[in-house]
Every structure is written in structure tokens, then in C-alpha cells.
Amino acid sequence: MKKKLLVVLSFFLFSVNNQAQKVGFEFGLKAGGDYSIAKIKAIDTKNIFLGHAGVYINTQFPLLGFQVEGLFTFKNVNTDISNANAVYETTNLKYLQIPLLLERTTLFGFLTLQTGPQFGILLSNNTKDINAKNLYADNDFSWTFGLKVNIPVIGLHIYGRYIYGIIDINQQTKTSPDQIQFGLEYRLFGKSIGGL
């Protein structure tokens, strides 16, 4: 009886350890650039290049993974206020962005596809006109499509994303900026699947 219990216990511990080897976890820092593409109906706009920085937590399973991030980022809108004379007024919007991304890793762990919603909280708005300032929504919602190249032996990831703006962040001009985003992630601690 004791031998049977010992065999069952050994098998259970082996199974738990085997499954643990198939789960990865990472916590790290990330930073990169954003190319903001404003979409304003019937108004001339100019796109602008800015940056972002933040942290990420990634959990990986054999088939799928999940990544949540906290990013400080910008959405600048340059609007032509001169009606064709190319005199632009810049509105600087600072956000806390929270992407919730589902992942699928392939090519022996070196390539990851990402998609999922991104929620934004407006932190500051430099618009001087109080009436115009109040037109900007306090929250933002968009959808992310991304691709990530993994270099697990040094804990580095290189990513590129297209972020599609779904809701209008300005109700008067119907502004819903898209973003092209790229950058680097660096693992501070944790491990990928297989302990890499």
C-alpha cells in the first residue's frame, strides 16, 4: 500500500514539475517610439512622432500567452488652423495606456503575434481654450495588432504594433488617432517557456 502511495505521489510531483516547465513568466521594462496618425474629418492634420515608456507582465503557456502593460504615452494632434496656409496648432495629450494582449508564439519561440484591446486614461491636456479642452474624452479605447521578435537568452524583445483608434477622443472634430508603435522590451526577472 505504501509503495502504491509513493508511486502515485511521485507521479503527481513529476506531472506538476512538468507542467511548471511549460509555463513562463516575465516582468520587465519597455520603451520605444510612436507615430501618431490623426483622423479628423474635413480638417487638415499633420502626423507626429513621439515616444512611450512603461512596464509589462507576461505569462506564457504552451499554446497561448497573455501580456498586460502600463505605458505612459502621447497622442498629439496637429490641426491646420489657417485653412490651407499650413499653420498648425498642436494639442498634446498624455495618456496612461493599458494594453491587454493575447499572444501566440511560433517559430521555435522567436516570433510572437499579439492582439487585444487597449484602454487609455487621459492624464493631461495642454489645450489653453477651456471650452476646447472639455471636448476631449477622459478615456480612450483602441485595438492593437502586434508582432514581436524574441531573443530569450538575453531577455530582449523587439516589437512593432499598429494601434487602431476606435472611439473619438474629441467629440467636435471626431478625432480618433491611430498609432504605429515600435520599441524594445527588456526582461528584469522571470523566464520564458523552457527556462530560456
N, CA and C atoms as a LAMMPS dump frame, in Angstrom:
ITEM: TIMESTEP
0
ITEM: NUMBER OF ATOMS
588
ITEM: BOX BOUNDS ff ff ff
-5.0000000000000000e+02 5.0000000000000000e+02
-5.0000000000000000e+02 5.0000000000000000e+02
-5.0000000000000000e+02 5.0000000000000000e+02
ITEM: ATOMS id mol type element x y z
1 1 1 N 0.822 -1.207 0
2 1 2 C 0 0 0
3 1 3 C 0.863 1.267 0
4 2 1 N 1.896 1.24 0.882
5 2 2 C 2.778 2.386 0.947
6 2 3 C 3.523 2.599 -0.354
7 3 1 N 3.898 1.483 -1.002
8 3 2 C 4.609 1.597 -2.277
9 3 3 C 3.7 2.217 -3.336
10 4 1 N 2.407 1.826 -3.323
11 4 2 C 1.468 2.379 -4.289
12 4 3 C 1.292 3.884 -4.062
13 5 1 N 1.167 4.286 -2.774
14 5 2 C 1.038 5.705 -2.468
15 5 3 C 2.276 6.481 -2.892
16 6 1 N 3.445 5.869 -2.689
17 6 2 C 4.692 6.506 -3.079
18 6 3 C 4.772 6.681 -4.586
19 7 1 N 4.329 5.662 -5.332
20 7 2 C 4.326 5.733 -6.803
21 7 3 C 3.375 6.82 -7.283
22 8 1 N 2.161 6.881 -6.679
23 8 2 C 1.172 7.893 -7.061
24 8 3 C 1.684 9.291 -6.75
25 9 1 N 2.284 9.455 -5.558
26 9 2 C 2.82 10.75 -5.166
27 9 3 C 3.956 11.177 -6.084
28 10 1 N 4.823 10.254 -6.431
29 10 2 C 5.942 10.552 -7.331
30 10 3 C 5.428 10.973 -8.7
31 11 1 N 4.412 10.273 -9.184
32 11 2 C 3.836 10.6 -10.49
33 11 3 C 3.199 11.985 -10.456
34 12 1 N 2.513 12.306 -9.334
35 12 2 C 1.869 13.616 -9.19
36 12 3 C 2.901 14.734 -9.192
37 13 1 N 3.979 14.575 -8.424
38 13 2 C 5.027 15.597 -8.361
39 13 3 C 5.722 15.761 -9.7
40 14 1 N 5.917 14.671 -10.409
41 14 2 C 6.53 14.744 -11.741
42 14 3 C 5.628 15.519 -12.693
43 15 1 N 4.316 15.287 -12.624
44 15 2 C 3.37 15.974 -13.509
45 15 3 C 3.346 17.468 -13.225
46 16 1 N 3.328 17.819 -11.907
47 16 2 C 3.324 19.238 -11.536
48 16 3 C 4.589 19.93 -12.022
49 17 1 N 5.729 19.277 -11.829
50 17 2 C 7.002 19.85 -12.269
51 17 3 C 7.05 19.98 -13.791
52 18 1 N 6.501 18.992 -14.489
53 18 2 C 6.488 19.018 -15.952
54 18 3 C 5.644 20.17 -16.472
55 19 1 N 4.48 20.397 -15.819
56 19 2 C 3.622 21.495 -16.233
57 19 3 C 4.258 22.84 -15.902
58 20 1 N 4.961 22.908 -14.764
59 20 2 C 5.617 24.162 -14.378
60 20 3 C 6.665 24.577 -15.393
61 21 1 N 7.326 23.569 -16.013
62 21 2 C 8.335 23.874 -17.023
63 21 3 C 7.705 24.448 -18.288
64 22 1 N 6.374 24.257 -18.445
65 22 2 C 5.681 24.716 -19.642
66 22 3 C 5.012 26.073 -19.441
67 23 1 N 5.221 26.687 -18.298
68 23 2 C 4.66 27.999 -18.014
69 23 3 C 5.805 28.995 -17.843
70 24 1 N 5.724 30.098 -18.573
71 24 2 C 6.736 31.132 -18.462
72 24 3 C 6.157 32.396 -17.846
73 25 1 N 7.008 33.167 -17.212
74 25 2 C 6.582 34.433 -16.601
75 25 3 C 7.707 35.443 -16.744
76 26 1 N 7.343 36.666 -17.126
77 26 2 C 8.331 37.734 -17.251
78 26 3 C 7.787 39.039 -16.692
79 27 1 N 8.661 39.794 -16.078
80 27 2 C 8.369 41.177 -15.711
81 27 3 C 9.524 42.026 -16.231
82 28 1 N 9.201 43.125 -16.895
83 28 2 C 10.278 43.92 -17.459
84 28 3 C 9.878 45.342 -17.8
85 29 1 N 10.843 46.049 -18.38
86 29 2 C 10.676 47.434 -18.809
87 29 3 C 10.566 47.495 -20.325
88 30 1 N 9.925 48.538 -20.819
89 30 2 C 9.824 48.714 -22.265
90 30 3 C 9.794 50.192 -22.617
91 31 1 N 10.276 50.501 -23.819
92 31 2 C 10.287 51.876 -24.303
93 31 3 C 10.402 51.867 -25.817
94 32 1 N 9.923 52.933 -26.437
95 32 2 C 10.003 52.983 -27.886
96 32 3 C 9.386 54.256 -28.435
97 33 1 N 9.068 54.213 -29.726
98 33 2 C 8.531 55.375 -30.422
99 33 3 C 7.108 55.16 -30.877
100 34 1 N 6.385 56.266 -31.059
101 34 2 C 5.01 56.259 -31.563
102 34 3 C 4.896 57.233 -32.727
103 35 1 N 4.286 56.777 -33.791
104 35 2 C 3.966 57.658 -34.914
105 35 3 C 2.455 57.824 -34.92
106 36 1 N 1.987 58.994 -34.509
107 36 2 C 0.563 59.243 -34.342
108 36 3 C -0.059 59.685 -35.661
109 37 1 N -1.156 59.023 -36.035
110 37 2 C -1.859 59.316 -37.286
111 37 3 C -3.254 59.803 -36.931
112 38 1 N -3.457 61.11 -36.96
113 38 2 C -4.757 61.679 -36.605
114 38 3 C -5.732 61.51 -37.756
115 39 1 N -6.976 61.167 -37.416
116 39 2 C -8.035 61.035 -38.417
117 39 3 C -9.14 62.024 -38.045
118 40 1 N -9.116 63.208 -38.683
119 40 2 C -10.126 64.229 -38.404
120 40 3 C -10.854 64.542 -39.705
121 41 1 N -12.144 64.404 -39.681
122 41 2 C -12.936 64.604 -40.883
123 41 3 C -12.935 66.07 -41.313
124 42 1 N -12.618 66.305 -42.579
125 42 2 C -12.705 67.622 -43.233
126 42 3 C -11.726 68.645 -42.673
127 43 1 N -10.703 68.207 -41.913
128 43 2 C -9.705 69.138 -41.386
129 43 3 C -8.324 68.6 -41.716
130 44 1 N -7.454 69.48 -42.185
131 44 2 C -6.09 69.065 -42.498
132 44 3 C -5.314 68.843 -41.206
133 45 1 N -4.636 67.712 -41.127
134 45 2 C -3.838 67.406 -39.943
135 45 3 C -2.449 66.959 -40.36
136 46 1 N -1.509 67.036 -39.406
137 46 2 C -0.142 66.6 -39.65
138 46 3 C 0.227 65.551 -38.612
139 47 1 N 0.792 64.435 -39.076
140 47 2 C 1.176 63.361 -38.171
141 47 3 C 2.455 63.732 -37.413
142 48 1 N 2.678 63.074 -36.264
143 48 2 C 3.786 63.471 -35.411
144 48 3 C 4.415 62.249 -34.758
145 49 1 N 5.726 62.341 -34.498
146 49 2 C 6.478 61.247 -33.891
147 49 3 C 6.777 61.569 -32.429
148 50 1 N 6.447 60.612 -31.546
149 50 2 C 6.681 60.789 -30.109
150 50 3 C 7.193 59.481 -29.519
151 51 1 N 7.107 59.332 -28.189
152 51 2 C 7.631 58.133 -27.553
153 51 3 C 6.719 57.593 -26.47
154 52 1 N 7.104 56.444 -25.92
155 52 2 C 6.366 55.829 -24.818
156 52 3 C 7.34 55.052 -23.944
157 53 1 N 6.936 54.798 -22.704
158 53 2 C 7.756 54.019 -21.782
159 53 3 C 6.852 53.421 -20.711
160 54 1 N 7.255 52.25 -20.185
161 54 2 C 6.442 51.628 -19.16
162 54 3 C 6.965 50.266 -18.739
163 55 1 N 6.067 49.448 -18.202
164 55 2 C 6.408 48.111 -17.716
165 55 3 C 5.451 47.093 -18.332
166 56 1 N 5.845 45.813 -18.27
167 56 2 C 4.985 44.75 -18.771
168 56 3 C 5.083 43.519 -17.879
169 57 1 N 4.009 42.747 -17.853
170 57 2 C 3.969 41.433 -17.206
171 57 3 C 3.464 40.445 -18.24
172 58 1 N 4.217 39.379 -18.45
173 58 2 C 3.882 38.396 -19.477
174 58 3 C 3.803 37.004 -18.856
175 59 1 N 2.713 36.307 -19.14
176 59 2 C 2.541 34.913 -18.729
177 59 3 C 2.393 34.062 -19.98
178 60 1 N 3.185 33.01 -20.089
179 60 2 C 3.209 32.173 -21.283
180 60 3 C 2.804 30.744 -20.951
181 61 1 N 1.968 30.187 -21.818
182 61 2 C 1.565 28.798 -21.747
183 61 3 C 1.979 28.125 -23.057
184 62 1 N 1.882 26.803 -23.151
185 62 2 C 2.353 26.126 -24.364
186 62 3 C 1.716 26.637 -25.662
187 63 1 N 0.426 26.982 -25.639
188 63 2 C -0.236 27.397 -26.869
189 63 3 C -0.459 28.905 -26.956
190 64 1 N -0.801 29.522 -25.838
191 64 2 C -1.116 30.946 -25.836
192 64 3 C -0.427 31.642 -24.679
193 65 1 N -0.312 32.949 -24.794
194 65 2 C 0.244 33.761 -23.728
195 65 3 C -0.62 34.988 -23.511
196 66 1 N -0.347 35.702 -22.427
197 66 2 C -1.102 36.909 -22.097
198 66 3 C -0.135 37.958 -21.567
199 67 1 N -0.267 39.183 -22.078
200 67 2 C 0.612 40.263 -21.641
201 67 3 C -0.216 41.488 -21.285
202 68 1 N 0.045 42.038 -20.112
203 68 2 C -0.58 43.289 -19.684
204 68 3 C 0.524 44.317 -19.474
205 69 1 N 0.238 45.563 -19.856
206 69 2 C 1.251 46.611 -19.799
207 69 3 C 0.683 47.876 -19.168
208 70 1 N 1.568 48.688 -18.657
209 70 2 C 1.237 50.036 -18.231
210 70 3 C 2.195 50.987 -18.908
211 71 1 N 1.69 51.844 -19.796
212 71 2 C 2.537 52.709 -20.614
213 71 3 C 2.149 54.17 -20.452
214 72 1 N 3.158 55.015 -20.305
215 72 2 C 2.945 56.45 -20.416
216 72 3 C 3.226 56.826 -21.872
217 73 1 N 2.229 57.388 -22.521
218 73 2 C 2.366 57.651 -23.949
219 73 3 C 1.675 58.963 -24.304
220 74 1 N 1.81 59.366 -25.577
221 74 2 C 1.299 60.644 -26.038
222 74 3 C 0.45 60.457 -27.284
223 75 1 N -0.559 61.305 -27.417
224 75 2 C -1.324 61.392 -28.661
225 75 3 C -1.419 62.864 -29.008
226 76 1 N -0.549 63.295 -29.915
227 76 2 C -0.541 64.696 -30.322
228 76 3 C -1.342 64.873 -31.602
229 77 1 N -2.114 65.941 -31.65
230 77 2 C -2.904 66.265 -32.831
231 77 3 C -2.473 67.63 -33.33
232 78 1 N -1.943 67.691 -34.564
233 78 2 C -1.57 68.962 -35.195
234 78 3 C -2.647 69.339 -36.201
235 79 1 N -3.372 70.407 -35.937
236 79 2 C -4.501 70.801 -36.774
237 79 3 C -4.196 72.108 -37.487
238 80 1 N -4.503 72.16 -38.784
239 80 2 C -4.292 73.371 -39.566
240 80 3 C -5.388 74.384 -39.216
241 81 1 N -5.004 75.448 -38.519
242 81 2 C -5.984 76.45 -38.093
243 81 3 C -6.039 77.641 -39.054
244 82 1 N -5.29 77.564 -40.167
245 82 2 C -5.217 78.699 -41.089
246 82 3 C -5.959 78.443 -42.389
247 83 1 N -6.594 77.244 -42.501
248 83 2 C -7.331 76.913 -43.722
249 83 3 C -6.448 76.993 -44.958
250 84 1 N -5.433 76.142 -45.008
251 84 2 C -4.57 75.929 -46.18
252 84 3 C -3.225 76.626 -46.113
253 85 1 N -2.971 77.465 -45.128
254 85 2 C -1.664 78.115 -45.024
255 85 3 C -0.67 77.314 -44.202
256 86 1 N -1.054 76.133 -43.794
257 86 2 C -0.18 75.207 -43.067
258 86 3 C 0.353 75.792 -41.768
259 87 1 N -0.507 76.505 -41.04
260 87 2 C -0.176 76.969 -39.697
261 87 3 C -0.871 76.026 -38.727
262 88 1 N -0.069 75.209 -38.047
263 88 2 C -0.643 74.13 -37.247
264 88 3 C -0.676 74.465 -35.761
265 89 1 N -1.764 74.074 -35.118
266 89 2 C -1.896 74.166 -33.672
267 89 3 C -1.753 72.763 -33.095
268 90 1 N -0.87 72.599 -32.109
269 90 2 C -0.593 71.276 -31.553
270 90 3 C -1.306 71.095 -30.224
271 91 1 N -2.015 69.978 -30.108
272 91 2 C -2.638 69.582 -28.855
273 91 3 C -1.888 68.376 -28.319
274 92 1 N -1.282 68.519 -27.136
275 92 2 C -0.516 67.437 -26.519
276 92 3 C -1.384 66.717 -25.496
277 93 1 N -1.631 65.44 -25.749
278 93 2 C -2.436 64.624 -24.852
279 93 3 C -1.557 63.534 -24.258
280 94 1 N -1.448 63.494 -22.936
281 94 2 C -0.656 62.468 -22.261
282 94 3 C -1.595 61.429 -21.655
283 95 1 N -1.263 60.162 -21.91
284 95 2 C -2.137 59.072 -21.5
285 95 3 C -1.394 58.025 -20.681
286 96 1 N -2.147 57.347 -19.821
287 96 2 C -1.732 56.06 -19.28
288 96 3 C -2.471 55.017 -20.096
289 97 1 N -1.724 54.216 -20.86
290 97 2 C -2.326 53.198 -21.712
291 97 3 C -2.148 51.82 -21.069
292 98 1 N -3.206 51.016 -21.133
293 98 2 C -3.182 49.668 -20.551
294 98 3 C -3.587 48.665 -21.627
295 99 1 N -2.628 48.118 -22.387
296 99 2 C -2.947 47.073 -23.358
297 99 3 C -3.129 45.715 -22.653
298 100 1 N -4.119 44.954 -23.098
299 100 2 C -4.359 43.588 -22.621
300 100 3 C -4.265 42.679 -23.845
301 101 1 N -3.145 41.983 -23.997
302 101 2 C -2.826 41.33 -25.256
303 101 3 C -2.791 39.809 -25.141
304 102 1 N -3.465 39.175 -26.076
305 102 2 C -3.383 37.732 -26.231
306 102 3 C -2.267 37.432 -27.219
307 103 1 N -1.446 36.405 -26.928
308 103 2 C -0.265 36.125 -27.743
309 103 3 C -0.259 34.682 -28.252
310 104 1 N 0.358 34.523 -29.414
311 104 2 C 0.648 33.198 -29.969
312 104 3 C 2.089 33.203 -30.451
313 105 1 N 2.914 32.373 -29.817
314 105 2 C 4.333 32.317 -30.164
315 105 3 C 4.608 31.146 -31.096
316 106 1 N 5.431 31.392 -32.117
317 106 2 C 5.736 30.368 -33.112
318 106 3 C 7.211 30.472 -33.509
319 107 1 N 7.612 29.689 -34.51
320 107 2 C 8.993 29.666 -34.988
321 107 3 C 9.974 29.403 -33.841
322 108 1 N 9.708 28.321 -33.092
323 108 2 C 10.589 27.875 -32.007
324 108 3 C 10.755 28.939 -30.914
325 109 1 N 9.703 29.754 -30.725
326 109 2 C 9.732 30.744 -29.659
327 109 3 C 10.319 32.086 -30.033
328 110 1 N 10.697 32.268 -31.275
329 110 2 C 11.36 33.518 -31.66
330 110 3 C 10.423 34.565 -32.252
331 111 1 N 9.181 34.188 -32.539
332 111 2 C 8.238 35.141 -33.133
333 111 3 C 6.897 35.037 -32.404
334 112 1 N 6.35 36.187 -32.015
335 112 2 C 5.091 36.223 -31.284
336 112 3 C 4.115 37.173 -31.972
337 113 1 N 2.882 36.702 -32.181
338 113 2 C 1.799 37.528 -32.706
339 113 3 C 0.949 38.005 -31.534
340 114 1 N 0.526 39.266 -31.571
341 114 2 C -0.242 39.845 -30.471
342 114 3 C -1.49 40.547 -30.989
343 115 1 N -2.553 40.477 -30.203
344 115 2 C -3.744 41.278 -30.485
345 115 3 C -4.551 41.432 -29.201
346 116 1 N -5.283 42.541 -29.123
347 116 2 C -6.114 42.751 -27.947
348 116 3 C -6.478 44.211 -27.765
349 117 1 N -7.348 44.492 -26.816
350 117 2 C -7.787 45.87 -26.569
351 117 3 C -6.748 46.68 -25.815
352 118 1 N -6.854 47.984 -25.981
353 118 2 C -6.006 48.905 -25.228
354 118 3 C -6.895 50.001 -24.646
355 119 1 N -6.813 50.175 -23.34
356 119 2 C -7.606 51.184 -22.644
357 119 3 C -6.702 52.354 -22.26
358 120 1 N -7.192 53.563 -22.46
359 120 2 C -6.4 54.749 -22.164
360 120 3 C -7.083 55.661 -21.156
361 121 1 N -6.285 56.244 -20.272
362 121 2 C -6.768 57.22 -19.29
363 121 3 C -6.023 58.531 -19.538
364 122 1 N -6.752 59.589 -19.836
365 122 2 C -6.135 60.886 -20.12
366 122 3 C -5.559 61.481 -18.837
367 123 1 N -4.258 61.774 -18.852
368 123 2 C -3.578 62.333 -17.685
369 123 3 C -3.442 63.845 -17.763
370 124 1 N -3.2 64.37 -18.965
371 124 2 C -3.064 65.824 -19.108
372 124 3 C -3.388 66.247 -20.53
373 125 1 N -3.774 67.514 -20.657
374 125 2 C -4.187 68.092 -21.933
375 125 3 C -3.742 69.551 -21.927
376 126 1 N -2.894 69.93 -22.896
377 126 2 C -2.317 71.28 -22.879
378 126 3 C -3.163 72.314 -23.601
379 127 1 N -4.384 71.956 -24.028
380 127 2 C -5.235 72.903 -24.728
381 127 3 C -5.557 74.098 -23.833
382 128 1 N -5.288 75.324 -24.312
383 128 2 C -5.467 76.53 -23.498
384 128 3 C -6.926 76.973 -23.432
385 129 1 N -7.665 76.726 -24.494
386 129 2 C -9.077 77.093 -24.515
387 129 3 C -9.865 76.104 -23.657
388 130 1 N -10.487 76.597 -22.587
389 130 2 C -11.2 75.718 -21.658
390 130 3 C -12.328 74.972 -22.356
391 131 1 N -13.067 75.658 -23.229
392 131 2 C -14.177 75.006 -23.934
393 131 3 C -13.679 73.887 -24.829
394 132 1 N -12.558 74.145 -25.526
395 132 2 C -11.986 73.115 -26.397
396 132 3 C -11.408 71.975 -25.57
397 133 1 N -10.837 72.309 -24.424
398 133 2 C -10.24 71.295 -23.552
399 133 3 C -11.28 70.307 -23.061
400 134 1 N -12.468 70.809 -22.761
401 134 2 C -13.532 69.953 -22.236
402 134 3 C -14.108 69.016 -23.28
403 135 1 N -13.774 69.24 -24.55
404 135 2 C -14.279 68.365 -25.617
405 135 3 C -13.554 67.029 -25.656
406 136 1 N -12.358 66.959 -25.042
407 136 2 C -11.591 65.717 -25.074
408 136 3 C -12.079 64.748 -23.999
409 137 1 N -12.26 63.507 -24.416
410 137 2 C -12.757 62.472 -23.502
411 137 3 C -11.685 62.089 -22.484
412 138 1 N -12.129 61.695 -21.307
413 138 2 C -11.202 61.281 -20.255
414 138 3 C -10.633 59.887 -20.502
415 139 1 N -11.307 59.118 -21.362
416 139 2 C -10.88 57.741 -21.628
417 139 3 C -10.747 57.503 -23.118
418 140 1 N -9.942 56.522 -23.449
419 140 2 C -9.69 56.154 -24.844
420 140 3 C -9.775 54.636 -24.979
421 141 1 N -10.189 54.186 -26.147
422 141 2 C -10.252 52.749 -26.394
423 141 3 C -9.78 52.471 -27.813
424 142 1 N -8.881 51.509 -27.953
425 142 2 C -8.352 51.151 -29.274
426 142 3 C -8.06 49.65 -29.306
427 143 1 N -7.665 49.176 -30.487
428 143 2 C -7.349 47.758 -30.647
429 143 3 C -5.935 47.62 -31.227
430 144 1 N -5.19 46.673 -30.671
431 144 2 C -3.779 46.516 -31.013
432 144 3 C -3.538 45.263 -31.839
433 145 1 N -2.72 45.403 -32.885
434 145 2 C -2.219 44.273 -33.677
435 145 3 C -0.693 44.374 -33.661
436 146 1 N -0.029 43.314 -33.169
437 146 2 C 1.41 43.431 -32.999
438 146 3 C 2.191 42.203 -33.398
439 147 1 N 3.492 42.43 -33.572
440 147 2 C 4.446 41.383 -33.909
441 147 3 C 5.685 41.602 -33.044
442 148 1 N 6.193 40.513 -32.444
443 148 2 C 7.326 40.634 -31.529
444 148 3 C 8.378 39.586 -31.851
445 149 1 N 9.629 40.022 -31.944
446 149 2 C 10.761 39.117 -32.156
447 149 3 C 11.437 38.909 -30.802
448 150 1 N 11.619 37.651 -30.405
449 150 2 C 12.148 37.321 -29.086
450 150 3 C 13.609 36.871 -29.159
451 151 1 N 14.41 37.405 -28.254
452 151 2 C 15.79 36.944 -28.074
453 151 3 C 15.91 36.519 -26.613
454 152 1 N 15.38 35.335 -26.276
455 152 2 C 15.2 34.965 -24.863
456 152 3 C 16.492 34.797 -24.072
457 153 1 N 17.585 34.447 -24.72
458 153 2 C 18.823 34.197 -23.969
459 153 3 C 19.356 35.467 -23.298
460 154 1 N 18.978 36.64 -23.815
461 154 2 C 19.407 37.901 -23.186
462 154 3 C 18.199 38.691 -22.669
463 155 1 N 17.012 38.072 -22.737
464 155 2 C 15.823 38.715 -22.188
465 155 3 C 15.34 39.92 -22.96
466 156 1 N 15.545 39.937 -24.272
467 156 2 C 15.204 41.095 -25.09
468 156 3 C 14.107 40.742 -26.094
469 157 1 N 13.19 41.693 -26.294
470 157 2 C 12.13 41.553 -27.289
471 157 3 C 12.076 42.823 -28.131
472 158 1 N 11.911 42.668 -29.433
473 158 2 C 11.775 43.79 -30.352
474 158 3 C 10.363 43.726 -30.932
475 159 1 N 9.594 44.802 -30.809
476 159 2 C 8.185 44.736 -31.212
477 159 3 C 7.781 45.889 -32.128
478 160 1 N 6.751 45.602 -32.896
479 160 2 C 6.104 46.611 -33.724
480 160 3 C 4.6 46.401 -33.664
481 161 1 N 3.843 47.488 -33.637
482 161 2 C 2.389 47.392 -33.496
483 161 3 C 1.671 48.439 -34.336
484 162 1 N 0.45 48.074 -34.725
485 162 2 C -0.479 49.059 -35.27
486 162 3 C -1.649 49.142 -34.304
487 163 1 N -1.924 50.347 -33.818
488 163 2 C -2.976 50.546 -32.824
489 163 3 C -4.099 51.348 -33.482
490 164 1 N -5.238 50.713 -33.619
491 164 2 C -6.377 51.308 -34.323
492 164 3 C -7.296 52.008 -33.327
493 165 1 N -7.454 53.324 -33.484
494 165 2 C -8.335 54.091 -32.605
495 165 3 C -9.796 53.833 -32.919
496 166 1 N -10.55 53.406 -31.926
497 166 2 C -11.949 53.024 -32.141
498 166 3 C -12.905 54.155 -31.776
499 167 1 N -12.685 54.796 -30.629
500 167 2 C -13.605 55.848 -30.215
501 167 3 C -13.013 57.22 -30.522
502 168 1 N -13.882 58.212 -30.673
503 168 2 C -13.441 59.588 -30.902
504 168 3 C -13.03 60.211 -29.574
505 169 1 N -11.788 60.689 -29.494
506 169 2 C -11.333 61.306 -28.252
507 169 3 C -11.7 62.784 -28.199
508 170 1 N -12.163 63.343 -29.336
509 170 2 C -12.67 64.713 -29.374
510 170 3 C -14.02 64.68 -30.092
511 171 1 N -15.079 65.036 -29.388
512 171 2 C -16.423 64.896 -29.925
513 171 3 C -16.747 65.914 -31.014
514 172 1 N -16.046 67.046 -31.032
515 172 2 C -16.328 68.072 -32.038
516 172 3 C -15.655 67.758 -33.365
517 173 1 N -14.359 67.435 -33.316
518 173 2 C -13.611 67.182 -34.55
519 173 3 C -13.614 65.706 -34.944
520 174 1 N -14.215 64.851 -34.106
521 174 2 C -14.271 63.402 -34.38
522 174 3 C -12.863 62.834 -34.559
523 175 1 N -11.988 63.157 -33.618
524 175 2 C -10.593 62.713 -33.662
525 175 3 C -10.464 61.312 -33.086
526 176 1 N -9.915 60.388 -33.86
527 176 2 C -9.656 59.021 -33.377
528 176 3 C -8.288 58.578 -33.901
529 177 1 N -7.207 59.037 -33.258
530 177 2 C -5.863 58.779 -33.789
531 177 3 C -5.478 57.303 -33.796
532 178 1 N -4.874 56.869 -34.886
533 178 2 C -4.199 55.575 -34.923
534 178 3 C -2.735 55.808 -34.558
535 179 1 N -2.036 54.719 -34.214
536 179 2 C -0.615 54.825 -33.899
537 179 3 C 0.159 53.65 -34.481
538 180 1 N 1.336 53.956 -35.003
539 180 2 C 2.321 52.932 -35.333
540 180 3 C 3.353 52.976 -34.218
541 181 1 N 3.549 51.848 -33.561
542 181 2 C 4.393 51.811 -32.363
543 181 3 C 5.482 50.751 -32.521
544 182 1 N 6.675 51.067 -32.066
545 182 2 C 7.762 50.105 -32.103
546 182 3 C 8.695 50.376 -30.924
547 183 1 N 9.434 49.338 -30.508
548 183 2 C 10.337 49.549 -29.392
549 183 3 C 10.971 48.263 -28.9
550 184 1 N 11.528 48.339 -27.692
551 184 2 C 12.243 47.226 -27.07
552 184 3 C 11.643 46.903 -25.71
553 185 1 N 11.605 45.617 -25.391
554 185 2 C 11.258 45.152 -24.059
555 185 3 C 12.472 44.441 -23.466
556 186 1 N 12.719 44.688 -22.184
557 186 2 C 13.842 44.022 -21.524
558 186 3 C 13.355 43.344 -20.255
559 187 1 N 13.593 42.04 -20.156
560 187 2 C 13.163 41.253 -19.008
561 187 3 C 14.044 41.545 -17.796
562 188 1 N 13.432 41.975 -16.697
563 188 2 C 14.165 42.194 -15.451
564 188 3 C 14.298 40.898 -14.659
565 189 1 N 13.198 40.134 -14.615
566 189 2 C 13.271 38.818 -13.991
567 189 3 C 12.15 37.945 -14.538
568 190 1 N 12.294 36.636 -14.307
569 190 2 C 11.363 35.652 -14.841
570 190 3 C 12.062 34.761 -15.853
571 191 1 N 11.281 33.948 -16.533
572 191 2 C 11.832 33.05 -17.535
573 191 3 C 10.783 32.78 -18.595
574 192 1 N 11.24 32.436 -19.798
575 192 2 C 10.362 32.009 -20.863
576 192 3 C 10.091 30.523 -20.717
577 193 1 N 9.181 30.005 -21.532
578 193 2 C 8.9 28.572 -21.503
579 193 3 C 10.172 27.797 -21.778
580 194 1 N 10.421 26.801 -20.962
581 194 2 C 11.633 26.002 -21.113
582 194 3 C 12.802 26.547 -20.336
583 195 1 N 12.578 27.681 -19.629
584 195 2 C 13.637 28.23 -18.786
585 195 3 C 14.656 29.084 -19.493
586 196 1 N 14.392 29.48 -20.785
587 196 2 C 15.343 30.293 -21.523
588 196 3 C 15.358 31.714 -20.97
